[in-house]
Amino acid sequence: MTDDLLGTPLPGWTPPPAPAGVPLEGRYVRLERMDADAHAADLHRAYSGHDRLWDYMPYGPFSSAAAYHRWAKETASGEDPLFYVLRDRASGHCGGVASYLRITPAAGSIEVGHICLSPELARGRVWTEAMFLMMDWAFRAGYRRYEWKCNALNMASRRAAQRLGFSYEGIFRQATVVKGRNRDTAWFAVIDAEWPALAEAYKAWLAPRNFDAAGRQRERLSDLTRLVRVAEDPGLR
């Protein structure tokens, strides 16, 4: 049997470390390991009045700050998923969370998920830089594959994945059950060979010169990442 039928050899490759939750610092955002006592009240404030944020989540909405604090204490304090809180460096407030999950160093695979953003952060520089910092850490650490999965009905998440440079990989039908309803799961990923070009796209978009005095973008990130993406999501056409 020839080598090309066995898969591409990976000489010298070793499994990367699991993330340790060290803070990740950017120009617009600071990512902090989630701590219920330090972050839950501010996050609940940011989410209050926006119950639709939880439509595709397996938990929430939360009726009180105490309920959210309890969830954070019980659920968001482990190693997988490992939750980060997005702190807006301009305001000092926390406005969202994201996590590493399905962390599989032996395969060089890691996923980003549990993303929940207050409306004030959605699609802005804080959120985009947070996604850049998390992906950059993973590939610098030696991961080969960075995944994004979402409910196939969640078109906002599917659009976000494409904007951020993830390539569409298909739908896993009847993948799970969430809140008593069927979930088909849409899969997206970035691999290590794509990251250098994507990283340059992020840096160009995040550069201060890409924004006018009113904070409006001059170039769209989706335009910068389009040339790197291998496959478009047909559901968004």
Summary of the structure (lengths in Angstrom):
residues: 237
radius of gyration: 18.1
end to end distance: 41.8
largest distance: 61.8
contacts: 689
relative contact order: 0.13
helix: 36%
strand: 28%
